[in-house]
Amino acid sequence: MTSPAEDHYDSCARLRALVARGFRLMPPVRDTDGELMALVYVRPHGDIVDVVELRGEDDVCAARVSRDQHLRDHDVYWRTTGSACDVLDQVLALPERLITVRA
């Protein structure tokens, strides 16, 4: 088991790897009192967008979605949630494109 300091270091290294792969940090999400609620990283490529939302070390979600402005639930190609290191590892392991079959 790792310590909170080690987890923080590991997740920071993974965030740097995201940026190296083309993800951009969006303006921080804040509540009405100005408290930080989430950090969002986005990487558009082709007709898809990869999104990572960090709300806490153990509260991270990521998705690969259609770039279409009229997003529907079936236009989410991939999604995951979990701890920062787990989710970031999954995002970093994604291929540039997912092979999808439409019915």
GINOR-V895044 format. One record per residue. N is the residue number from 1. RES is the residue in one letter. PSI is psi in whole degrees, 0 to 359 (999 if undefined). NEAR is the number of other ideal C-beta (glycine too) atoms within 12 Angstrom. D_CENTER is the distance of its C-alpha to the mean C-alpha in Angstrom with 1 decimal. Layout:
n = [N & N]
res = [RES & RES]
psi = [PSI & PSI]
near = [NEAR & NEAR]
d_center = [D_CENTER & D_CENTER]
//
This chain:
n = [1 & 2 & 3 & 4 & 5 & 6 & 7 & 8 & 9 & 10 & 11 & 12 & 13 & 14 & 15 & 16 & 17 & 18 & 19 & 20 & 21 & 22 & 23 & 24 & 25 & 26 & 27 & 28 & 29 & 30 & 31 & 32 & 33 & 34 & 35 & 36 & 37 & 38 & 39 & 40 & 41 & 42 & 43 & 44 & 45 & 46 & 47 & 48 & 49 & 50 & 51 & 52 & 53 & 54 & 55 & 56 & 57 & 58 & 59 & 60 & 61 & 62 & 63 & 64 & 65 & 66 & 67 & 68 & 69 & 70 & 71 & 72 & 73 & 74 & 75 & 76 & 77 & 78 & 79 & 80 & 81 & 82 & 83 & 84 & 85 & 86 & 87 & 88 & 89 & 90 & 91 & 92 & 93 & 94 & 95 & 96 & 97 & 98 & 99 & 100 & 101 & 102 & 103]
res = [M & T & S & P & A & E & D & H & Y & D & S & C & A & R & L & R & A & L & V & A & R & G & F & R & L & M & P & P & V & R & D & T & D & G & E & L & M & A & L & V & Y & V & R & P & H & G & D & I & V & D & V & V & E & L & R & G & E & D & D & V & C & A & A & R & V & S & R & D & Q & H & L & R & D & H & D & V & Y & W & R & T & T & G & S & A & C & D & V & L & D & Q & V & L & A & L & P & E & R & L & I & T & V & R & A]
psi = [139 & 158 & 162 & 324 & 320 & 319 & 317 & 315 & 314 & 317 & 325 & 319 & 321 & 323 & 320 & 323 & 323 & 312 & 321 & 334 & 6 & 3 & 144 & 138 & 124 & 168 & 138 & 145 & 124 & 153 & 184 & 340 & 0 & 3 & 140 & 126 & 324 & 154 & 135 & 127 & 137 & 141 & 101 & 139 & 127 & 227 & 17 & 162 & 131 & 133 & 133 & 126 & 118 & 116 & 346 & 167 & 330 & 18 & 81 & 140 & 152 & 152 & 155 & 119 & 165 & 146 & 353 & 131 & 340 & 57 & 133 & 162 & 323 & 359 & 8 & 111 & 331 & 144 & 147 & 159 & 161 & 207 & 160 & 307 & 318 & 312 & 315 & 323 & 318 & 318 & 315 & 337 & 351 & 140 & 162 & 321 & 144 & 141 & 120 & 146 & 121 & 135 & 999]
near = [5 & 14 & 10 & 16 & 11 & 14 & 22 & 20 & 17 & 22 & 33 & 20 & 19 & 32 & 30 & 17 & 21 & 34 & 21 & 14 & 23 & 19 & 30 & 21 & 21 & 19 & 13 & 17 & 18 & 14 & 11 & 7 & 7 & 9 & 11 & 15 & 18 & 22 & 31 & 28 & 37 & 27 & 29 & 19 & 21 & 16 & 16 & 26 & 29 & 40 & 36 & 42 & 29 & 36 & 24 & 21 & 27 & 18 & 19 & 34 & 31 & 38 & 30 & 32 & 30 & 25 & 19 & 16 & 10 & 10 & 16 & 10 & 11 & 15 & 21 & 22 & 29 & 27 & 24 & 25 & 21 & 23 & 26 & 37 & 27 & 23 & 35 & 36 & 23 & 26 & 38 & 28 & 19 & 28 & 17 & 14 & 14 & 21 & 11 & 17 & 7 & 8 & 4]
d_center = [23.9 & 22.3 & 23.0 & 20.6 & 21.3 & 20.4 & 17.1 & 16.4 & 17.6 & 15.6 & 12.2 & 13.4 & 14.4 & 11.1 & 9.5 & 12.6 & 12.1 & 8.8 & 11.1 & 13.9 & 12.2 & 12.1 & 8.9 & 10.5 & 10.3 & 11.5 & 14.3 & 13.7 & 14.1 & 17.5 & 20.0 & 23.5 & 24.8 & 22.3 & 20.5 & 16.9 & 14.8 & 11.2 & 9.3 & 7.0 & 5.9 & 7.0 & 8.9 & 11.8 & 14.1 & 17.1 & 17.0 & 13.3 & 10.1 & 6.6 & 4.2 & 1.5 & 5.0 & 7.3 & 10.7 & 12.4 & 12.8 & 13.2 & 11.2 & 7.4 & 5.9 & 3.8 & 6.3 & 8.5 & 11.2 & 14.5 & 15.1 & 18.2 & 18.8 & 20.4 & 17.5 & 18.8 & 17.5 & 18.5 & 16.4 & 13.2 & 13.4 & 11.0 & 9.2 & 8.9 & 9.2 & 10.9 & 11.4 & 9.3 & 11.1 & 11.1 & 7.5 & 6.9 & 10.2 & 9.4 & 6.8 & 9.5 & 12.1 & 11.3 & 14.2 & 14.3 & 15.5 & 15.7 & 19.3 & 19.7 & 23.1 & 24.0 & 27.0]
//
